[in-house]
Amino acid sequence: MGEQPIFTSRAHVFQIDPATKKNWVPAGRQALTVSYFYDGTRNTYRIISVDGAKVIINSTVTQNMTFTKTSQKFGQWADSRANTVFGLGFSSEQQLTKFAEKFQEVKEAARLARDRSQEKTETSSNHSRESSHEIPTSPQASSVNGTNDEKTTRPPPIESLLKNENDRIKLISTHGPTAAKKWEQELQTLGENNARLSIALQESTNNVEHWKKQLLDCKEEGDRLQEKIVELEAQCADFNQEKERNVRLSQTVKQLEADVNEKEQELERLREEALLIPQLMEQCEDVQQRLQAAEDTNKELENKAKSLKANIEESRHKQGNLKQELTSFLEVLDGKIDELHGFRQGLAKLGMDN
C-alpha cells in the first residue's frame, strides 16, 4: 500500500530557536508545500515538508500533540520526538483553519489506530501465553518469534544459535506433532509477514521517488506561476497608471468645459453691451445736429453766444469722453473675442490629442 498524501497546503515554515526557545527561525525564503501522509502499512500519520533535497518537517502525529492557532494566519505544534516546535504561516485564515481541522482529524485517527494496535497486541499476547502453557519454551525459543527486547540486543554467536535450535527441536519432538504443527504455522505466518513487509518497503521506496519527482515538478510549476504573477503585477501597475492618467485628463476636460461656459457667458454679456453701440451712435448724431443748429442759431442769438459757446464746449468735451469710452470698449471687446477664439482653438487641439 505504501505511504500516500491525504492533504496538501502551502505555508512559510518556521522552527523554534533551540538556543533561546523563544525566537522563530525561518526554514526557507519562500512558502513550502506541507502535506499530511498516511502509511497504511504502519497505520501512522506524518506531516512532511521538503525544500529541494532537504527535509524540513518530518513529524509523526500522535494523540498527545496539539495544534495551536497563535494568530489569524499562524499556527504551531510541538514534536517531542524531534525535540522542537514547528510553526506555519499561511497566506489566509481559511488555509490555517483547514490545516488545523485536518490536524485534529489526523490526531483522532492516530488515536484510534493506536487503540486498535493495542487490542491486537493484547490478543497476540494472550495467544502467546496460551501457547506457552501448552509448550514450555526456553528463552532461545522465544527469540524465534522475535520479541522487541531481544531484537534490540546484540545477536548471539553462531554456535549458541545452533545449540539453541537443537534444543528447541528436541523440545518440540518431545511434545509430539501437535506442537510441531503450531510452530510450523507460526513460522509460515512470520514468512508471510516478512514478505508483506518487503513489498511494503519496496512500495514506499517507489513512492518516495515518485513524490520527489512530483515535488520537483510542483516546484518548477510554482516558479513559473511566480514569474507569471510578477508579469501580471507589472501589467496591473501599467493599467493603474493609465487609469490615473485618464482620470486626470477627465478632470482637465471638465475644468476646460467649465472655463468655456464661463467665457461663453462673458461673451454673451459683451454682445448684449454691443447692442447699445447703435443707440450711442444715434445719440452722437443727434448731438451733432443740435450743435449745428446751435451754430446756426448763434448768428441770430449773439446775446446768447457766450452761454451757447460754453454749452458747445461742454457738449464737445462730453462727446470726446464718450468717443474715448466707446473706443476703449471696442478694444476690450476685440481682445475678448480674440481670447475666446484662441481658447476654442486650444480646446479643439486638446480634443484631437485625446
Secondary structure as a PSIPRED ss2 file (coil, helix, strand):
# PSIPRED VFORMAT (PSIPRED V4.0)

   1 M C   1.000  0.000  0.000
   2 G C   1.000  0.000  0.000
   3 E E   0.000  0.000  1.000
   4 Q E   0.000  0.000  1.000
   5 P E   0.000  0.000  1.000
   6 I E   0.000  0.000  1.000
   7 F E   0.000  0.000  1.000
   8 T E   0.000  0.000  1.000
   9 S E   0.000  0.000  1.000
  10 R E   0.000  0.000  1.000
  11 A E   0.000  0.000  1.000
  12 H E   0.000  0.000  1.000
  13 V E   0.000  0.000  1.000
  14 F E   0.000  0.000  1.000
  15 Q E   0.000  0.000  1.000
  16 I E   0.000  0.000  1.000
  17 D C   1.000  0.000  0.000
  18 P C   1.000  0.000  0.000
  19 A C   1.000  0.000  0.000
  20 T C   1.000  0.000  0.000
  21 K C   1.000  0.000  0.000
  22 K C   1.000  0.000  0.000
  23 N C   1.000  0.000  0.000
  24 W E   0.000  0.000  1.000
  25 V E   0.000  0.000  1.000
  26 P E   0.000  0.000  1.000
  27 A C   1.000  0.000  0.000
  28 G C   1.000  0.000  0.000
  29 R C   1.000  0.000  0.000
  30 Q C   1.000  0.000  0.000
  31 A C   1.000  0.000  0.000
  32 L E   0.000  0.000  1.000
  33 T E   0.000  0.000  1.000
  34 V E   0.000  0.000  1.000
  35 S E   0.000  0.000  1.000
  36 Y E   0.000  0.000  1.000
  37 F E   0.000  0.000  1.000
  38 Y E   0.000  0.000  1.000
  39 D E   0.000  0.000  1.000
  40 G C   1.000  0.000  0.000
  41 T C   1.000  0.000  0.000
  42 R C   1.000  0.000  0.000
  43 N C   1.000  0.000  0.000
  44 T E   0.000  0.000  1.000
  45 Y E   0.000  0.000  1.000
  46 R E   0.000  0.000  1.000
  47 I E   0.000  0.000  1.000
  48 I E   0.000  0.000  1.000
  49 S E   0.000  0.000  1.000
  50 V E   0.000  0.000  1.000
  51 D E   0.000  0.000  1.000
  52 G C   1.000  0.000  0.000
  53 A C   1.000  0.000  0.000
  54 K E   0.000  0.000  1.000
  55 V E   0.000  0.000  1.000
  56 I E   0.000  0.000  1.000
  57 I E   0.000  0.000  1.000
  58 N E   0.000  0.000  1.000
  59 S E   0.000  0.000  1.000
  60 T E   0.000  0.000  1.000
  61 V C   1.000  0.000  0.000
  62 T C   1.000  0.000  0.000
  63 Q C   1.000  0.000  0.000
  64 N C   1.000  0.000  0.000
  65 M C   1.000  0.000  0.000
  66 T C   1.000  0.000  0.000
  67 F C   1.000  0.000  0.000
  68 T E   0.000  0.000  1.000
  69 K E   0.000  0.000  1.000
  70 T C   1.000  0.000  0.000
  71 S C   1.000  0.000  0.000
  72 Q C   1.000  0.000  0.000
  73 K C   1.000  0.000  0.000
  74 F E   0.000  0.000  1.000
  75 G E   0.000  0.000  1.000
  76 Q E   0.000  0.000  1.000
  77 W E   0.000  0.000  1.000
  78 A E   0.000  0.000  1.000
  79 D E   0.000  0.000  1.000
  80 S C   1.000  0.000  0.000
  81 R C   1.000  0.000  0.000
  82 A C   1.000  0.000  0.000
  83 N C   1.000  0.000  0.000
  84 T E   0.000  0.000  1.000
  85 V E   0.000  0.000  1.000
  86 F E   0.000  0.000  1.000
  87 G E   0.000  0.000  1.000
  88 L E   0.000  0.000  1.000
  89 G E   0.000  0.000  1.000
  90 F C   1.000  0.000  0.000
  91 S C   1.000  0.000  0.000
  92 S C   1.000  0.000  0.000
  93 E H   0.000  1.000  0.000
  94 Q H   0.000  1.000  0.000
  95 Q H   0.000  1.000  0.000
  96 L H   0.000  1.000  0.000
  97 T H   0.000  1.000  0.000
  98 K H   0.000  1.000  0.000
  99 F H   0.000  1.000  0.000
 100 A H   0.000  1.000  0.000
 101 E H   0.000  1.000  0.000
 102 K H   0.000  1.000  0.000
 103 F H   0.000  1.000  0.000
 104 Q H   0.000  1.000  0.000
 105 E H   0.000  1.000  0.000
 106 V H   0.000  1.000  0.000
 107 K H   0.000  1.000  0.000
 108 E H   0.000  1.000  0.000
 109 A H   0.000  1.000  0.000
 110 A H   0.000  1.000  0.000
 111 R H   0.000  1.000  0.000
 112 L H   0.000  1.000  0.000
 113 A H   0.000  1.000  0.000
 114 R H   0.000  1.000  0.000
 115 D H   0.000  1.000  0.000
 116 R H   0.000  1.000  0.000
 117 S H   0.000  1.000  0.000
 118 Q H   0.000  1.000  0.000
 119 E H   0.000  1.000  0.000
 120 K H   0.000  1.000  0.000
 121 T H   0.000  1.000  0.000
 122 E H   0.000  1.000  0.000
 123 T H   0.000  1.000  0.000
 124 S H   0.000  1.000  0.000
 125 S H   0.000  1.000  0.000
 126 N H   0.000  1.000  0.000
 127 H H   0.000  1.000  0.000
 128 S H   0.000  1.000  0.000
 129 R H   0.000  1.000  0.000
 130 E H   0.000  1.000  0.000
 131 S H   0.000  1.000  0.000
 132 S H   0.000  1.000  0.000
 133 H H   0.000  1.000  0.000
 134 E H   0.000  1.000  0.000
 135 I C   1.000  0.000  0.000
 136 P C   1.000  0.000  0.000
 137 T C   1.000  0.000  0.000
 138 S C   1.000  0.000  0.000
 139 P H   0.000  1.000  0.000
 140 Q H   0.000  1.000  0.000
 141 A H   0.000  1.000  0.000
 142 S H   0.000  1.000  0.000
 143 S H   0.000  1.000  0.000
 144 V H   0.000  1.000  0.000
 145 N H   0.000  1.000  0.000
 146 G C   1.000  0.000  0.000
 147 T C   1.000  0.000  0.000
 148 N H   0.000  1.000  0.000
 149 D H   0.000  1.000  0.000
 150 E H   0.000  1.000  0.000
 151 K H   0.000  1.000  0.000
 152 T H   0.000  1.000  0.000
 153 T C   1.000  0.000  0.000
 154 R C   1.000  0.000  0.000
 155 P C   1.000  0.000  0.000
 156 P C   1.000  0.000  0.000
 157 P C   1.000  0.000  0.000
 158 I H   0.000  1.000  0.000
 159 E H   0.000  1.000  0.000
 160 S H   0.000  1.000  0.000
 161 L H   0.000  1.000  0.000
 162 L H   0.000  1.000  0.000
 163 K H   0.000  1.000  0.000
 164 N H   0.000  1.000  0.000
 165 E H   0.000  1.000  0.000
 166 N H   0.000  1.000  0.000
 167 D H   0.000  1.000  0.000
 168 R H   0.000  1.000  0.000
 169 I H   0.000  1.000  0.000
 170 K H   0.000  1.000  0.000
 171 L H   0.000  1.000  0.000
 172 I H   0.000  1.000  0.000
 173 S H   0.000  1.000  0.000
 174 T H   0.000  1.000  0.000
 175 H C   1.000  0.000  0.000
 176 G H   0.000  1.000  0.000
 177 P H   0.000  1.000  0.000
 178 T H   0.000  1.000  0.000
 179 A H   0.000  1.000  0.000
 180 A H   0.000  1.000  0.000
 181 K H   0.000  1.000  0.000
 182 K H   0.000  1.000  0.000
 183 W H   0.000  1.000  0.000
 184 E H   0.000  1.000  0.000
 185 Q H   0.000  1.000  0.000
 186 E H   0.000  1.000  0.000
 187 L H   0.000  1.000  0.000
 188 Q H   0.000  1.000  0.000
 189 T H   0.000  1.000  0.000
 190 L H   0.000  1.000  0.000
 191 G H   0.000  1.000  0.000
 192 E H   0.000  1.000  0.000
 193 N H   0.000  1.000  0.000
 194 N H   0.000  1.000  0.000
 195 A H   0.000  1.000  0.000
 196 R H   0.000  1.000  0.000
 197 L H   0.000  1.000  0.000
 198 S H   0.000  1.000  0.000
 199 I H   0.000  1.000  0.000
 200 A H   0.000  1.000  0.000
 201 L H   0.000  1.000  0.000
 202 Q H   0.000  1.000  0.000
 203 E H   0.000  1.000  0.000
 204 S H   0.000  1.000  0.000
 205 T H   0.000  1.000  0.000
 206 N H   0.000  1.000  0.000
 207 N H   0.000  1.000  0.000
 208 V H   0.000  1.000  0.000
 209 E H   0.000  1.000  0.000
 210 H H   0.000  1.000  0.000
 211 W H   0.000  1.000  0.000
 212 K H   0.000  1.000  0.000
 213 K H   0.000  1.000  0.000
 214 Q H   0.000  1.000  0.000
 215 L H   0.000  1.000  0.000
 216 L H   0.000  1.000  0.000
 217 D H   0.000  1.000  0.000
 218 C H   0.000  1.000  0.000
 219 K H   0.000  1.000  0.000
 220 E H   0.000  1.000  0.000
 221 E H   0.000  1.000  0.000
 222 G H   0.000  1.000  0.000
 223 D H   0.000  1.000  0.000
 224 R H   0.000  1.000  0.000
 225 L H   0.000  1.000  0.000
 226 Q H   0.000  1.000  0.000
 227 E H   0.000  1.000  0.000
 228 K H   0.000  1.000  0.000
 229 I H   0.000  1.000  0.000
 230 V H   0.000  1.000  0.000
 231 E H   0.000  1.000  0.000
 232 L H   0.000  1.000  0.000
 233 E H   0.000  1.000  0.000
 234 A H   0.000  1.000  0.000
 235 Q H   0.000  1.000  0.000
 236 C H   0.000  1.000  0.000
 237 A H   0.000  1.000  0.000
 238 D H   0.000  1.000  0.000
 239 F H   0.000  1.000  0.000
 240 N H   0.000  1.000  0.000
 241 Q H   0.000  1.000  0.000
 242 E H   0.000  1.000  0.000
 243 K H   0.000  1.000  0.000
 244 E H   0.000  1.000  0.000
 245 R H   0.000  1.000  0.000
 246 N H   0.000  1.000  0.000
 247 V H   0.000  1.000  0.000
 248 R H   0.000  1.000  0.000
 249 L H   0.000  1.000  0.000
 250 S H   0.000  1.000  0.000
 251 Q H   0.000  1.000  0.000
 252 T H   0.000  1.000  0.000
 253 V H   0.000  1.000  0.000
 254 K H   0.000  1.000  0.000
 255 Q H   0.000  1.000  0.000
 256 L H   0.000  1.000  0.000
 257 E H   0.000  1.000  0.000
 258 A H   0.000  1.000  0.000
 259 D H   0.000  1.000  0.000
 260 V H   0.000  1.000  0.000
 261 N H   0.000  1.000  0.000
 262 E H   0.000  1.000  0.000
 263 K H   0.000  1.000  0.000
 264 E H   0.000  1.000  0.000
 265 Q H   0.000  1.000  0.000
 266 E H   0.000  1.000  0.000
 267 L H   0.000  1.000  0.000
 268 E H   0.000  1.000  0.000
 269 R H   0.000  1.000  0.000
 270 L H   0.000  1.000  0.000
 271 R H   0.000  1.000  0.000
 272 E H   0.000  1.000  0.000
 273 E H   0.000  1.000  0.000
 274 A H   0.000  1.000  0.000
 275 L C   1.000  0.000  0.000
 276 L H   0.000  1.000  0.000
 277 I H   0.000  1.000  0.000
 278 P H   0.000  1.000  0.000
 279 Q H   0.000  1.000  0.000
 280 L H   0.000  1.000  0.000
 281 M H   0.000  1.000  0.000
 282 E H   0.000  1.000  0.000
 283 Q H   0.000  1.000  0.000
 284 C H   0.000  1.000  0.000
 285 E H   0.000  1.000  0.000
 286 D H   0.000  1.000  0.000
 287 V H   0.000  1.000  0.000
 288 Q H   0.000  1.000  0.000
 289 Q H   0.000  1.000  0.000
 290 R H   0.000  1.000  0.000
 291 L H   0.000  1.000  0.000
 292 Q H   0.000  1.000  0.000
 293 A H   0.000  1.000  0.000
 294 A H   0.000  1.000  0.000
 295 E H   0.000  1.000  0.000
 296 D H   0.000  1.000  0.000
 297 T H   0.000  1.000  0.000
 298 N H   0.000  1.000  0.000
 299 K H   0.000  1.000  0.000
 300 E H   0.000  1.000  0.000
 301 L C   1.000  0.000  0.000
 302 E H   0.000  1.000  0.000
 303 N H   0.000  1.000  0.000
 304 K H   0.000  1.000  0.000
 305 A H   0.000  1.000  0.000
 306 K H   0.000  1.000  0.000
 307 S H   0.000  1.000  0.000
 308 L H   0.000  1.000  0.000
 309 K H   0.000  1.000  0.000
 310 A H   0.000  1.000  0.000
 311 N H   0.000  1.000  0.000
 312 I H   0.000  1.000  0.000
 313 E H   0.000  1.000  0.000
 314 E H   0.000  1.000  0.000
 315 S H   0.000  1.000  0.000
 316 R H   0.000  1.000  0.000
 317 H H   0.000  1.000  0.000
 318 K H   0.000  1.000  0.000
 319 Q H   0.000  1.000  0.000
 320 G H   0.000  1.000  0.000
 321 N H   0.000  1.000  0.000
 322 L H   0.000  1.000  0.000
 323 K H   0.000  1.000  0.000
 324 Q H   0.000  1.000  0.000
 325 E H   0.000  1.000  0.000
 326 L H   0.000  1.000  0.000
 327 T H   0.000  1.000  0.000
 328 S H   0.000  1.000  0.000
 329 F H   0.000  1.000  0.000
 330 L H   0.000  1.000  0.000
 331 E H   0.000  1.000  0.000
 332 V H   0.000  1.000  0.000
 333 L H   0.000  1.000  0.000
 334 D H   0.000  1.000  0.000
 335 G H   0.000  1.000  0.000
 336 K H   0.000  1.000  0.000
 337 I H   0.000  1.000  0.000
 338 D H   0.000  1.000  0.000
 339 E H   0.000  1.000  0.000
 340 L H   0.000  1.000  0.000
 341 H H   0.000  1.000  0.000
 342 G H   0.000  1.000  0.000
 343 F H   0.000  1.000  0.000
 344 R H   0.000  1.000  0.000
 345 Q H   0.000  1.000  0.000
 346 G H   0.000  1.000  0.000
 347 L H   0.000  1.000  0.000
 348 A H   0.000  1.000  0.000
 349 K H   0.000  1.000  0.000
 350 L H   0.000  1.000  0.000
 351 G H   0.000  1.000  0.000
 352 M H   0.000  1.000  0.000
 353 D H   0.000  1.000  0.000
 354 N C   1.000  0.000  0.000
